[in-house]
Amino acid sequence: MRENQCSGDALFRSLLSVTSFTQIQDEMLTPLARIVGATSGVFVQFLGLPYGGDAIGQFREIGCGRHTLDEYVEGLYALDPMVQPGLQWLSSEGGPAAAAIGLLSDIEDWRDRREYRRFLERLEIADVLAIGMQVRTVLGPQCVCLGFHRGHGHQPFDERDLRALRGYIPALQPVISNLVHHETAQKAGVLLDTIAMVANAPEYLVLDEDLRVRHASQDALARLGLDAGNSRSGKIRENTFGELRMQLLGSLKDNPRTESITLSRMNGSTDPNAEISVNVKTLHWLDGSNALLLTLNRACGSRGFEMACREFELSGRERDVALAACRGLQNAAIARRLGITARTVENHLRSIYAKLGVSSRSQMIAQLLKLN
């Protein structure tokens, strides 16, 4: 009894140590298979698709040989009676159900599925014990199945094996949920970062309830002085983001439904990008907490524009003039904004036209913004 207790404690520690899919075989499938006397086992992640249907995500196996399971992964799983409830849940609107555990031998008509039965026979699988767990994520529902097998010549699984495996479900559920949500968070982060780099994508920040930045596009971080250089030099408290937080606190205190704020030019800057209009939207997370999605007005001086300025070797002052022109300012307004004469603005524009190989203001704007 004491030996079994020690073995159980070690298995719990093994399960709770799993923090990545690469540990599934050694730290989850192998010790659980040993507990129930299985000759092989699989871990299969089923993904719900936004247009209906399902697909295979992560897949791990022990004792089967991955190449022998390709047929299952490529679609035969749809005939597996053990995973049918989970696949049906993927297309439902219901919340997560309790983990399900069962035996293939308890499904009376499974032998009628000839293709599936022949598949098991080729793998020399005589009996299956499976656990199914469901998780809803921001990228869609998922169902994770752990299947354990015994071959011909072995005793079939029985109620004792079910009880033994059921005792580890309290450890399995949080571990599986954490794996799925961690993977989803990584994918969502990559998607957000990629979308933020697409032409005309908004510059954005996501702030938590304490107004800390939880996610952001690189352009937004740079405009608010939160890029890596400022962060490492300790200048964050003196930058535009500090002003943004102060205005947010004031606006939200007066009106919790604030939808927009405007940041005035900072520290006497003459850069038109220093005046920032910010749209504010409240997000409601699945865990009941809230966040703020801030989208900044699209700046002509963003990455594409800056790339164009470098491409055509515009000087710093030419860049300022071109930026103001792209924002719709006429020569007199540009002169006032930059503190120079209208004639100087005209001279800069002629120089810009020559470098770009254009002959008009509209052609210049089109040429500079085509990379945006």
N, C-alpha and C positions, 0 to 999 in steps of 0.2 A: 504493500500500500504506500509506504514511504517512498519507494522507488518510482512508482507511478506518479506520485505527487511532484517529485523532483523533475521527472520527465515533462509533466504538464507545465510546471513553472518555466522550464527552459524553452518550451515551445511558445508559451505566451511571450517571453522575452524576444524570441526569434521573430514572431509575427509583428510585434510592436516596433521592431528595429527597421522594418521595411519602409523606406522613404523614396524608392525609385523602382520603376518597372524592371530594371536590370537585376534586382534582388529577388524577383518573384520565384525563380526556379529554386535557388538555394535556401532562401529563408522562409518560403511559404509552401510551395508545392511539395518539395521533398520531405520536410518534416510532417506535413499533414498526411501525405501518402503513407508514410511509415506508421502513423498512428492507426490508420484504418486498414493497413495491409494491402494497399493498392500496388499494382504492377506498373502503372503509368498514370499521368495526370495532365490536365491542360488548364490554362487560364485564358479566357477569351473575353474581350471587351466588345460589346455590341453598341453601335452608335445609331441614334435616331436621326434620320435625314429630314431637312426642312420641307421637302416636297413629298414626304411620306417614304415608307420603306426603311431599310436599315443597311448597315455596312459593318465590317470588322475593323476594329481599331488595333489595340495592342493584343499580341498573341504570344503566349509562352507555353512550352511543353517540357515534360520529363518522361523519358522512357518510350516515347512514340516515334521520334524521328520527324523533324519538321516537314521533310519532303513528302512523307506519307500522309500528311494532313492537308496538303494543298487543296485537294478536292473538297474537303469540308469547308475550308476558309473561303473558297471561291463560290460557294452557294449551297452546298449540300446541308449546311447547318439549318436551312429552312425546313428540312424534313426531320430534324431532331426533336422528338416530342419533349425532351427535357428543357429545351429553351423556348418553346412556344409561348408560355405565359409571359416571359420577359420580352419577347419580340412584340407581342400584342400590346404590352404596356408602353413600349416606345412610341406607339402612334396614338396613345390615349391622352386624355387631359388630366388623369388622376395624379394624386401625389404619390410619393414613394411608399411602397408597401413594405411589410416586414420581410426580412430575408426568408427565402423559401429553400427547403432542403427535401430531397426525395430520391427514390430509387427507380431506375429504368424498369426493373422487374415488376413494379407496381402499376405500370401503364399497360393495360391489357392489350391494346391494339398496336403496340409498337412494332410487332413483327409483320404487320400488314404493309409497313413502309419498306418495300423490298430493297430499294436502292440504298437506303440508310442501313438496313440490316446487313446487306452484302458488304457495305463499307466497313462495318464493325467486324465482320468475319475476316476480312482481309487483314485487319489490324490485330486479329486474334483477341478481340475484346468480347467477353461473355456477359459482363455486368457493369453498370455505371451508377455511381453515386454523385449527385451534383448539388451545388449550392448556387442560388441566384440572388443577386443584390442589385437594387436600382438606385440611381443617382440622377437628380436633375441639375443641370449646369446652365450657365449663361449661353453656352454654345449648343444647347440641346440636351435631351435625355440620353442616358446611357444605362445599359444593363451589363453587369459583370457576372460571369459564370465560372465557377471552379468545378471541374469534372474529374472524378477519380475512377479508375478502371481496374477490373480484375480479369485475368485471362482464363481460357479454358483449362480445366484441371484444378481450379481454385474454388473454394466455397464462395457462393454468392454473398453479396453484402446483406446484412440483416439489421434488425432494430438496434442492436448494440453498437454497430458502426455508426448508425444515424445519431444516436445519443452522444457518442464520443466526439463526432464532428460538430454537432450542434453546440456543444459546450465551448467551442472556440469562436462562435459567431460574434459574441460581444467584442472580441478583439479584432476580428476580421472587418467588421462593418466600418469602424472609424478609420482603419488603415486604408481600406479600399476607397472610401470617400475622400480621404486626404490625397491619395494618389491621383484620383480623377480630377479633383478640383485644382490641384497643383498643375497638372498637365494642361487643364483648361485655361488657367490664369496665364501660363506661359504662351499658349497659342493666342489668347486674346491680346496679350501685350504685343506680340509680333504683328498681329493684324492692325492694331491701333497705330503702331510705329510706322508700318508700311503705308497705311491709308493717309497718315499725316504728311507723307512725302509725295503723295500724288498731286498733280497739278490742280490748283485752286482748292485744295483741301483747307479747311479752317485751321487756324492755330488755336489750340485748346489746352485747358488744364482741368483736371478733376481734383477737387479739394474735399477732404473729409470734414466731419462735423467740427473739428478743431482748426479748420482752414489750413491744414497741412497738405502739401502737394502729394497726391497718390499716383498720378499719372499725368503725362503732358507730352506735347509734341516738342521737338527740339527747337523749332522756330519760336514757339511761345516762351520757352525757357530763356532763349537768347534775348528776346525783346524785353523780358522782365528782369534781366540781369541775374538769372538763376543758372546760367551755363556753368560748365565745370570750372572755368577759370575764376569766376567770381565766388563760387562755392568754396574752392580751396583757399582763396585769399581772405575769406571771412568778411566779404563786403555785402552779404545778403541783407542785413538790416538797413543798409543805407540805399538800397536800390528801389526800382519801381515796384517790385513785388510787395515791399513793406507798405508803400502807399496804397497799393491795391487792397491789401488786407485791412488796412485802417478804414478805407472807404466802404469795403464790404461790411465790416462790423457795424459801422454807423448806419448804412442803408438797410441792412437786415434787421437792426434793432428798431428802426422807424417803420419798416415795411417788410415783414418776413417773406412777402411774395415779390420782392424786387426782381425785375426782369432785365435791367441794364444799368450800367454806371459808366461814367466817362472819366478817364484819368487825364488831368491837364498836363501840359508840357512840364517836365521835371527839371529842376535846377536851372531854369532859364534857358533850356536847350532850344536851339533854332531848328532842330531836326523835326520835320512834320510827323515822323513816326513816333515821336515822344508823346503825342496825343493819341490815346488809345480808347476806343469804344469797346466795352465788354458786355456781351450778352450773358445773362445768368439764368440757368435752369436747374431746378432741384431734381436729383435722381433718388430713387427709392431702391435700395438694395434688397436682395432676397432675404437677408438676415434681419430686416426691419430697420436698419440704420439708414441715414440719409447722406447725401453728398451733393456737391455743387459742380455742375459742368459749366465752365467759363469758356466762351469762344470769343477770340479777339478779332476785331475788324481786320480784313485782309489787307496787308501792307504791300505797297508796290516794292518796298525795299526788302522783300523776303529773298529766299535762297535763289530763285530763278533770276530775279532782277540783278542781284549781286554777281551771279555767274556771268550775266551778259555784260555788266560793267567791266569785269575783269577780262572777258573775252575780247572786248573792243578797246581795252586799255584806256578807259576814261579816267581822268584825274579825280581827286577827291571833290573839288568844287564842281566839275562837270557832272559827277554823279549826283550831287545835291540838286543841281539845276534840273537834270533829267528826272529825278525822283519827284520833284515838285510838279514838273510838267505832266508826268504820268498820273499824278493825283488830281489833275484838272486845273491847276493854277495857271493863270495867264502871266505874261512877262512882268507886268507891274506888281502883281501880287507876289511873284517869285522874288523880285528885287526887295520888296518890303520884308518878306519872310527871312531872306538871307542877309539883309543889311548891305546890299550892293546896288549899283545903279542899273536902270533898265538897259542901258547900252552894254554894260558888262554881261548881263543876261543874254542879250542878243549875240554877243561875241562867243560866249560859251556854247550857245545853241549851234552856231555855224561850225564851231570846232567839232561838236558832237555829230552833226550831220555828215561832216567829212569823214570822220572815223567809221561811221556806220554805213557810209555809202548811200545815204538817203537825201531827199531834197525837201521834206516837209515834216511838220510836227507829228502828223498822224502816222507817217511812215516810221518816224523815230520811235514812237510809242509802241507800234506794232512790232518793230524789230527788237526792242528791249524786253517786251513782255511775252514774246513768243516762247521763251524758255520757262515761263512761269507755270 
